[in-house]
C-alpha cells in the first residue's frame, strides 16, 4: 500500500513557516525516522493532521522516542547514566534556548512556534527519570501511577502542539486515551518484556483476559475526548484511537499466546482505516 501522502513535505514545511535550509533538512530527517519507526503514526499525521502542525507533531514524537531509547535500551547497568546524560542535555537546551544537537534545536523551534509548554517537556522527563527503577507493573495501582507519571505527559506533549488541545477539559480527557494506549502497548509487548525480565502486567490465565477487558474499557472511555478537540485536530485523534482499536483486536486474537508472541500493529488494516479517514476528511472539507 502506498505510504506517500497527497501533499509533499516541501509544502508542509512551507505551511509551517520553516524556511531555513538546514532546519528544513533536520525536520525531513525527523519525518523519515518516524516513518521508519512507526508507519501508522507517521501516516496518520501526514494524512490527517493540519499541515502547519505536521513537522511539530513528528518532531515531538521523535524526541519522545529518543528519550525512551535512552531510558530503556542497551545494557541495564548503563541505562541510568545514559539517561542522565540525555536528560542533562535536554534540560540545558531548554534553559539556554539553544542546542548543538540539530534535533533538539528543532524541538526548541517547535516549542517556540506552537507554544507547547516547556513545563510539559519537564514533566515528561521527570516521569521517564522515575521509570528507570520502576518495578510495580504487577498491581493496578502501580500501572495507574505509571500512566499518570509517563503515559499521560507523553500524550499531552503529542497533542499539545495544538493550542486547542491544552484546555483543562482536554487535558483531563486525554488521560483515558493515554491509559488505553499504554495498556494495549504493554499487552502487545508482553512476550518481549517477559523475555527481557522487565516489569509487565499480570498475565496468568484470567488476569490476561482481565487486562484485555480493561484495555477495551479505557479505549471506549477515550472517545469522550473527541467532541472536546478543535475540529482540525479531531481526525488525527480519531485515527489514533481507531488504530489502537485494530491493535487491541490483534491482541484479543493472540489471547493466551501473548506471553510467547509479540503482537505487531497490523499495518495494512491500519493504513486502510487511515486512507478511508483521509477521504472522508477531504470530502467534508470546505471548498
Secondary structure, 3 states (H helix, E strand, C coil): CCCCCCCCHHHHHHHCCCCCHHHHHHHHHHHHHHHHHCHHHHHHHHHHCCHHHHHHHHHHHHHHHHHHHHHHCCCHHHHHHHHHHHHHHHHHHHHHCCCCCHHHHHHHHHHHHHCCCHHHHHHHHHHHHHHCCCCCCCCHHHHHHHHHHHHHHHHHHHHCCCHHHCCHHHHHHHHHHHHHHHHHHHHHCHHHHHHHCCCCCCCCCHHHHHHHHHHHHHHHHHHHHHHHCCHHHHHHHHHHHHHHHHHHHHHHHHHHHHHCCCCCCCHHHHHHHHHHHHHHHHHHCCC
